[in-house]
Each structure stands twice: as structure tokens, then as C-alpha cells.
């Protein structure tokens, strides 16, 4: 259309998009589209899916042809869980950061940071809304971590054992769900969940190795924390 300003879109020549890595860069082509009305040249950058499948390189997981309700529920609750775990370790470090046990806590926390980073990527890739309870988990996680750390190293480790046991059991349930759905389709996702499950089990064992069972009222404390974890999982899956 002669004389009409153009809106420029981006047509992807390569269907692979990364997050912060050069290997995931897409080859893009400018596509002019006429725009009637208005004055001057307007440039809008957008992606035209054209019915194709997108793979996000940093996650290695394909977006199309999935059971969206199941995958969205998994990503939402796991993102919330890893967010809460990060806040728990932050609370523990606020109390025990200058003690001899801090390197042990920091190592586990660093792995939880990696878990959260991955689920942040998946939230964007799958366009999943986070649970509305994140502000609550922010505060509750920190308070739980700090309060159990005030009981000493043993209290912090008892909290770690309780939380990581709950999370690893939850990952196992999700793995079973995806295996029943289609193990080949969800192969990459299953690998991710199994990796994170195994690392949570390592944290659980680390807690036991560092005297978690010597915490005051260990069984009562563990059971109370795990009841809270189950409630958090139930709510975060749904709202």
C-alpha cells in the first residue's frame, strides 16, 4: 500500500531461542506489514509462529503438543517450591552464616538457586503464571529457615531433611505422572525432574549427616514442617 507506514515484524528463520547464551540466538528476518492510519514510521518487533514448534535451547524442551494443564501445574508448583527453598536457606544463612556449618548450607543453597533459575526459564517458555502465594512463601520460607536455625545447626538440618524429603517425594509423583502420560514426549522434562529430585535427596542425606536427628523434638518438628509442605504444594498447584 503506497504511502502507508509500515509495522515491522520479525520472522524467525531458526526456531531456537536461548536465554542469555549465544548458542540460542535466532536468525531473524524483517517482515514489513502495512499499517493504515497514524503518521510516520512505526516499528514493532514481534515473532510470527506460523504454526511451528519452538524449542528453547536453555531448557531443551519443546513447547507444542503437550498436556498443558499438567505441565503448567507442574511448573507452577515446582517454581513455588524452589522459590520457597531458596528463602528457607536465606533464613538459615541469616542466622548461621558466620558459623562452621555455613559452607554446607551455602552449597545446598547454590543448587537451589540453579533449580529456581531453570524454573524461571520454564515459566517464561511455557507462559505459566506464578502462584499468587509467592509473597507469602517469600516470608514464610525465610521465617521457617531462620526460626529452625535458631535451634542451632541441628534444627536447621532437621528443617532441611523435612523439606527435601517432601520435595523429593513430590518430584517422584510428578515423574510418575509424566511416565504415565508419555515418557518419550516428556523425555527431556523427565530428565530435568530426576536430576533435581536426586539433588534434593542429596540435601536430605546431608542434613542427616550433620546431626538433624539430634534437633530438639526432631520427630515433632519434622512432621509439622512436612504438613506445611503438603499444604504449600496443594495450594500452589491450584492458585
Secondary structure, 3 states (H helix, E strand, C coil): CCCCEEEEEEEECCCEECCCCHHHCCCEEEEEEEECCCCCCCCCCCECCCCCCCEECCCCEECCCCCHHHHHHHHHHHHHHHHHHHHHHHHHHHHHCCCCCHHHHHHHHHHHHHHHHHHHHHHHHCCCCCCCCHHHHHHHHHHHHHHHHCCCHHHHHHHHHHHHHHHHHHHHHHHHHHHHHHCCCCHHHHHHHHHHHHHHHHHHHHHHHCCHHHCCCHHHHHHHHHHHHHHHHHHHHHC
